[in-house]
Amino acid sequence: MPRHVLQVARHGDEGGVAGLLERRGGPGRPARVKGPLEEEMLGKLAEGKFRNAREAAQWVRKRTRQEMSQSGVRQMLRRLGGRLKKPRKSHAKKDPAKAEAFKEGLPQRLEELVGEEARKGKAVRIWVLDGHRHGLLPVLVRVWGLKGRRVYAPYQTRYQWGYLHEALEVDGGHRGELLFTPAINQDAHAIFLGQIGQVEPDALHVVIGDNAGYHFKEGDGRIPANVRLLPLPPYCPELNPVERFGGLVKAEVGNRLYETLERLEARIAAAALYWGSPERVAGLIHKWLSIKVNSGVTV
């Protein structure tokens, strides 16, 4: 009787069916990266420090003096929860400490802006605001295609632009307010702030936005009386959920040619109304933002 058959028979004699089903393999090759080294690698993955498996293998070699194949490294990276991702842009001048300070200090800033009036019974609405340029020069977005086959999209060089102003309500009704203008400047910004203020004229509206040159500074006489401005830290677009909203709208109009700005505006309006519905706005708002807003003034 062959040796492996005899071994299976012995296992069956010892434990019946359970003995036959029991895995008798060895412990396998010990992990190269474990303990403190594994924690360090998880930190590197969280920061996106490895552009490819070769760089991860070099990192392992420097710390363990052991060689790993790239396929082995990929397997290890997947075991640790690693995935290939396209990184988001982060401005070189960004100060991460200021971004975290904004998050932690948001309830206090809201209290300073509207706390007294809120305690007197004034309703408070919190908004995030941004704007995006759209034009007849097409936006190219990713599409599904066949492996090995190049995919094309129509293109034209026509430099006519319009600007979509967008505001999303952080809590409450999760409303979306939109305005499409042929230019972006302080006059257009004043119109949009007025539009936000008129959504609920008897309420106070806190508008969180970036430091774009056409945005007003606090104290400007053109700011509606029931609107308060709360600027984001410089170079921190990831703190603003409207950035994602703008990307979704651009994806809806991408890879298409539009003969006029009016046709483009109509398509943008349809896409923006879809993504601006309350249930979708609620899904776009950052969880930390909702938590911080609700830990401050009553909205």
N, C-alpha and C positions, 0 to 999 in steps of 0.2 A: 504494500500500500504506500502510495507517495507520502512523503513526510508531512506536507501541509494538510492532506486529508486526514492523516492520523492525528494531527494536532487539533483539528476541528472536532474530530470524534471525541477526543479526550475532554475538550471543553464542554461538549454536549453531555457527556457522562457525568461531569462534575456539577453542572447547573441546569440541565435540561434545556428548554428553548431559550430561557433567559441567558444561560451560559453561552449558547451559540450566537445570540444577538449582541452580547457584550463586546465592546470594542477593546481589542487587545494591543492596539498600536502603542508605540513608545511616546514619550513626552514631546517629541518634535524638537526642532532647533530652538534654542533659547532666544528671546527677543534681544536685539542689539541695543535698542533704545528703551530704557525703562527707568522707573524711579525719578530722581531729580532731572535726569537728562530728558526723559519723556515730557516732564512739565515744561522744560525749557523749549522743547520743540513745539509743544502746543502753543506757547507764547509766540513763537516765530510764525506759526500758521495763522494765529489770530491777527497778526500784523501784516500778513501777506508778504513775508520776506523771501519766499522761494519762488522764483519765476518758472522753474522746471525741476524735474526729478534729479538732473545732474547736479544742480546747486545744493539740493537736499543731501545727496550722496556725499558731496564734498564736505558739507557741514558735519555729517556723521563721521567721516574719516578723520577730520581734524580733532574730534573729541574722543573717539574710541580707537583710532589707529587701525580700523578694520575697513576692508573694502566691501561695498554692497553694490549689486547690480542695479541698474535703473528700474528694472521690473520689480525687484525686491523692494526698492525704495517707494515705488508707487503703491505697492501693496501695503507697506507700512503706513504711508500717508493716509490711505483710505481707511485703514484700521483706526487711526487716530481721529477720523472725522474730517480729513482734508478733502477739498473739492477744488477743481480749477474754476476760478472766478475772474471776471473782468473787473479791475478795480475802478472805483469812482475817483474822479479828479479831486485833488486836495491842494489848495493854493499854498505855495511855498511860504507865504507870509502868515498863514493861519497860526493862531495861538491856541492849542488844545485846552490850556488852562482857562482861557477866557470863555471858551465854549462850555466847559463844565461849570464855571462860575455862573454863567447865564442860566443854565438849567436849575442849579441849586437856588439861585437868588430870584427866580421868577415869581414865586408867591409874594415875596416882600416887595418887589417892584410893582406888582399889581395892587398890593395894599396901598402903596404910596400914591399911585395914580388915581384910584377910584374907591379906596376903602371907606372913606368917610361918607361919600355919597351912596355907596352900596348899603351901608348900615342905616341910612335914612330911608331905605326902601327903593332906591333907584335900581332898575334892572341893568345888568352889565352883560355885554356880548363881547366875546374875544374872537378876533379874526387873525389869520395869517395872510399876507399879501405878497404878490410878486407880479412880474410881467415878462412876457416872452415875445420875441420878434418872429413873425411869419411872413414869407414872401413868395414871389413867383419863381425864385431860384429853388428847385425842389430839394426836399429833405430826403436823404436816403436812409432807410431803416432795414433791419434784417428781415429776411423772409425764409420760408422753408424751400429747399430745392433738392435736386438729386445729387448724390455723391458723384464727384468727377465732372459735373456739368456746371459751367459758369452761368450765373443768373444776371440778367440785365434789367435796368429800370430806365424809363424815359427821362431825359434831362434837357434843360434849356438854360441859357444865361440871360435872364431877365431880372434886373435889379430894381424891383418895386416891392415895398415892404408895408406891412401894417403891424400893429402891436396889440396883443391881447393882455388886458389887465385882469388879474384873477385874485379873488379873495375867498377863503374857505373859513367857515365858522368852526371854531375848535370844539365847542360843546353845544348843548341845547338842540336847536333844530338842524345843525350840520348843513346850513345853507351854503350855496355857492353863488357869488356875484361876479359877473363878467362884463367887460367893456372892450370893444374893438375900436381903435382909433388909428388914423393915418400917420400920426406922429406920437412920439413919447416925450413929454416935457412936463413942466410943473403945472401948466394950464390943464393938461389932460389928467394929471394926477389929482388936481383939485376937484375935477368933475367926478372922478372915481371915488374919492373920499366922501364927497357929498352923496353919491349913490349909496354907499355903505351906510352912512348916517341916516338916510331916509328909509332904510329897510325897517327900522323900528325907531321912529323919531323921538319917543319918550325915553329911550334907553341910552346908556353910555356905551360907546363902541371903542374898545381897545384894539388897535391895529398893529400887529407885529410884522415888521418888514426889514429889509436890508438897508444898507446905506448908499443906495444908488444916488447919483448926482441930482436927479430930478425929484427925489423924495424930500419932503419938507422936514425942517428941524422943528422941535417943540417950540411953541411960542409964535410961529408964523401965523399972521392974521388970516391967511386963506384956509386954515384948517377949520372944518365945521365945529360949531360949539360943543356938540355932543360926541366928538371924536378925540381920542387920546392916542398918541404915537409911542410905540415901544420898539426901539431899534435893536436889531440883532448884533452880535459881535462881528467885526470885519472878517471877511473871507470864510464864512461858515454857512454856505448854502444848504448843507445837509441838515441843519436845524429847522429848515422851513419845508413843511410838507407840500407847499405849492410847487416846489421844484419837480417833484414826482408827477404831480398833476400836469404840469407843462409838458413833461416828457411823454405822458400818455396821449395827450392831445396831438403832439407832433407825430407820434407813431400812427395815429389815425389818418393824418393827411399826407404821410410820407409816400414816396415812390409814385406820385401822381403829378400830372401837369395841369395847371389852372391858367386859363386864358386871361382872366381878370382878377383883381383883388376882391371884387364882389363875389365871384364864385368861390374863391378861397375862403372868404369870410363866412359864406353860407355853410361850407363843409366844416370849418372850425366850430361854428355855432352848434352844429349837430353833434360833433364829438364832445364839445365842452358841456353841453346839456346832459349828455349821457354820463360822463364822468363826474359831473357836478350834482348828480342826484344825491339826496341825503344819505342813503345807505352806502353809496360809494365814497362820499366825502368822509363819512365816519371811518371807513377802512383806510383812508389815506393819512389821517391824523396820527402822529407819533404817539405811542402809548405814554411815554414820559411826559409829553406835553399835556395830555389829558389829565394825568395824575397831578402834575404841578398846578395846573389851573384850578382843579377841584380842591386842592389843599389850601388855596388862597381865598379870594373873594367869592361870594356866591354868585353864580351865573345862571 
